[in-house]
Amino acid sequence: MSRPRTSRRLALALPAALGALVLTALPASATSSPAQIATSKTNGVAYLKSLQAADGSYAGSGLSNEWAFSTFAATGTAVVDVYPGGDMTKNARTVYRNLLSTAGWPQAAPVVTDYERGTLNAYAAGIDPARVSASRNLVAHVYSYWQTAEPGYFGPSGNFNGTVFAALALRGAKTQSGADRIPQALTDSMVTRIRANQHADGGWTYQKGEGNPTVLNSASDVDMTGSAMAALCVSGVPNTDAGVVRAKNFLKSTLVSGTGAFNSLYGVNTSSNGWGVAGLNACGFNPQTGDFLTGSGKTPVDFLIANQYNPAGGFKYKPSDTAPTAYASIDALRAVAGGGFTTAPPVPVTPGAPRWVAQSAFTAGTATKLALSVDDGAGNLKVCSVAFTPTAATTTLGDVLAAATTGATPSGCVTSVTPASGTGAITAVNGKANSGGNTWKISVDGSAFAGALRETVINVGDTIALRWGA
């Protein structure tokens, strides 16, 4: 996600035995039938399970297969139900959670997309991304890449996909109860930036286009169009919105009549096709009817299934390939299964396995982070990650704001709080005081805004939003 995706697709190594399997021809029907899709899902899940290492892992340093978790969830397979050799102690969810909790994850010089990838796949695996462990809060990590000088962007704005995947992660990875965990002001800021980067042809690329007519008038990419339109739709933009319709029409314009494939900047391939279909799925467009049924009676789903090895289940990256690839298989199967870029975790079938796992309380003395936004009601939104070391199982809003004055990334999120100690209503933040019916209010994990009190209890992983207003 932090660079053009072609190199990531081609870098994957494959089990040698899988390359020798024969592609099974499918009936030449106008659209893939429910039975064909069900078979594709069954075989595809079996292939993804074959990618699991003996220690239960899918992910590690650098390029990894953890995107399989969002695909498993889309197929209705709980990640906790995926384990090698009948050893449930090595289930993929537990192993992944342990990896995310290590100090060395994701890499020595992490980028925002590392944490967005982690958020999307932890959520799909049934790991609350804000409560991975006492020390790991993926949502807070994403918040730390907020661009103060360019509000609405996450990570360097020149690498626009960081902002697209911020929207997918922060809006797509909901709370355990299914609520949107971030405030509307933050959602709106990301939507504004995504809209500003839409090209004249209706699509997007990974590069920043805002303010650059050359980029905005250049050809768009199927991959990023799928992810950007999905980011709009998971952010609450309806699929009747003009920008979303333009994106749909761009994808339609790239269809290859004879196969149903999207002709991407990287040529015809299943990964690009999968991302395009995932965007359609996320926005509620049927990729097998209407605009996406070609004159030759083919659809993008037909193209994907035509490039799947059956019964082995893996997908080729390009039609000319002679072996499946892991990354292409993950992208393609997620799309065939009807998924977007993440899916709420299915209920496990393993006896006793919970749907969700999450850290339940702070650990005194263990450094951690919380996600905080401060909205002054005048369009000046501040977003940051607050680093602090709790002294008990819970903390208070007053203590979090005090920590934010010196331990926020980016800095400047909180410069002053009144009162600075004790209990009672917070009457001013960053020099802006309560005035009549306009006061400082707090929302936690998307709850309704209520009066902000210094003694308000804050729990591990809470996403905190402060807002000044009526």
Disulfide bonds with the S-S distance in Angstrom:
Cys233-Cys283 2.03
Cys384-Cys413 2.40
